Amino acid sequence: MNNMSNEKMPGRSLERRELLIAAGAALGAAGILASGARAAQKSVAPRTGSELKIIVVGAGAMGGWTALALAEGGADVTLIDAYGPGNLRAASSDQSRLIRTSYENPLYARMALDAYARIMDWQKRWGETLMLPTGEITFSKADRAPEIDQLERTLSIVGIAGVERLSARDLRRRWPQINFDGIDIGLITSGGTGASTLFAERLTRRVAQAFRDTGGQVVLGQALKPVQAGSSVTVALASGEKLSGDFAVYACGAWMAKLFPDVIGRHVRVERRDVFYFGTPPGDARFSYPQFPAWDALGDNFYGFPDFEGGGFKIAPFPDTNSIDPDSDDRRPNDYMVERARAFLRRRFPALGDQPLLNARVCQVAYTKSNDFIIDRHPELEKVWLIGGDSGHAFKHGPAIGHDMARRILTGAGDPAYASAFRMPA
Ligand SMILES: Cc1cc2nc3c(=O)[nH]c(=O)nc-3n(C[C@H](O)[C@H](O)[C@H](O)COP(=O)(O)OP(=O)(O)OC[C@H]3O[C@@H](n4cnc5c(N)ncnc54)[C@H](O)[C@@H]3O)c2cc1C
């Protein structure tokens, strides 16, 4: 599992084993699709009127959507973040994150569909577009054909239209701006439920704003470990302030390893990721949305996004096994990674090879061994829920996870498939 990107490989390789059952899951998938669509019609979480007091720590994709769903469900929620929603240390920042159903594990495909429907719904309510139907092109040598086959099969099982398998000749004709030397096959997923781009940082902030609009309170503060006394949980802040509630949810991304070293830390590996934005040539729209999709050079170990409104063509190299302290490390990109990215551009996207580096971001991922998330109660504190082990593919799932977390807390009845898949490892 070393050879993985932040977004593409974890779910895909994880799901390879799941695909063994996928062929037989077609019927179930029809139900999955229907339940995703149904879920979007419902409110974010069932109202209980219970007015439970709940503290959510971490305003990234996991905590933000959870806080919003809980507040929509009628709870009195406080959302605490050490650096604020959409801060540049959080993984739920940066310009873009992909939402895709090209997972091999039907569970993640179903979650992505559910999340997609919820985002569409919220966009309507906000009157704001934070997701674009970029679609995606995946290309590789013939030796990765089994993976492409599996992705294609899953997309068909979950009913994604507009999926095309292309030969090297077709690829060259369709995308003359890419050098496809050594490439044998391509898979195109059209935009929409198949593959779309989320404006990550803006969406994270928008969710926090929606949470405020629902009556929730956002607090800037560094939370310490929770303490449970009887049926009440207290979360102390580093500033000395204390908040108490009926439940606490900790969704602190890579920081979970620092906060809960024995509970979460021992199950995750935190790695650094550098991503780059290179300029496009003047007057040249061939690498920009909508002319260019999100892309994944399977086997080359690079993936990325088109340029949006002059922000640059995004390229993300992997793997990078450097560790990172999410609080104290500088976010200065590593020169050798810039050079790696540029060498790749020269080879695959020659027109971009000598373009200037416009921007760079340094982020982190907390991988579990299986690349499944960890979403479970604290083993010793039954009023405390933990969300961690994002494994580099959790941003898109925020709305689905938040909804399910709210159901589990407010009604005691979450999705059993999620509960089983995301159980705390032994
Ligand atoms: C380069 C890169 C590319 C990626 N691409 C994709 C993609 O295309 N699609 C996708 O779905 N996923 C992608 N991911 C993964 C995705 O970004 C993460 O899985 C997701 O954003 C994690 O969200 P989170 O809420 O768990 O963590 P975070 O977003 O890191 O949020 C944690 C929050 O907790 C706060 N916090 C930490 N400690 C404390 C404390 N003690 N008290 C209070 N607050 C605290 C932090 O300030 C932060 O705001 C990518 C990740 C990286 C790094």
The ligand as an ORCA input file, in Angstrom:
! r2SCAN-3c Opt
* xyz 0 1
  C      -3.016     16.599     -1.097
  C      -4.299     15.936     -0.717
  C      -5.228     15.629     -1.698
  C      -6.439     15.023     -1.354
  N      -7.355     14.776     -2.325
  C      -8.592     14.311     -1.986
  C      -9.607     14.215     -2.950
  O      -9.384     14.536     -4.129
  N     -10.829     13.753     -2.565
  C     -11.093     13.404     -1.273
  O     -12.230     12.990     -0.983
  N     -10.152     13.519     -0.320
  C      -8.909     13.966     -0.648
  N      -7.944     14.129      0.296
  C      -8.245     13.745      1.676
  C      -9.104     14.783      2.373
  O      -8.597     16.073      2.155
  C      -9.142     14.466      3.865
  O      -9.442     13.091      4.010
  C     -10.192     15.271      4.601
  O     -10.091     16.632      4.259
  C      -9.981     15.085      6.105
  O     -10.912     15.875      6.795
  P     -10.884     15.923      8.385
  O     -12.032     16.738      8.799
  O     -10.781     14.525      8.910
  O      -9.494     16.599      8.782
  P      -9.000     18.119      8.613
  O      -9.543     18.719      7.410
  O      -7.521     18.106      8.767
  O      -9.672     18.876      9.821
  C      -9.244     18.705     11.145
  C      -9.533     20.007     11.873
  O      -9.296     19.799     13.266
  C      -8.715     20.968     13.800
  N      -8.027     20.579     15.040
  C      -6.972     19.760     15.161
  N      -6.650     19.606     16.464
  C      -7.532     20.346     17.169
  C      -7.718     20.582     18.546
  N      -6.947     20.011     19.483
  N      -8.720     21.407     18.925
  C      -9.536     22.003     18.015
  N      -9.381     21.798     16.689
  C      -8.402     20.972     16.270
  C      -7.807     21.467     12.706
  O      -7.549     22.850     12.835
  C      -8.619     21.144     11.459
  O      -9.402     22.250     11.039
  C      -6.705     14.705     -0.011
  C      -5.777     15.011      0.978
  C      -4.575     15.621      0.636
  C      -3.609     15.972      1.727
*
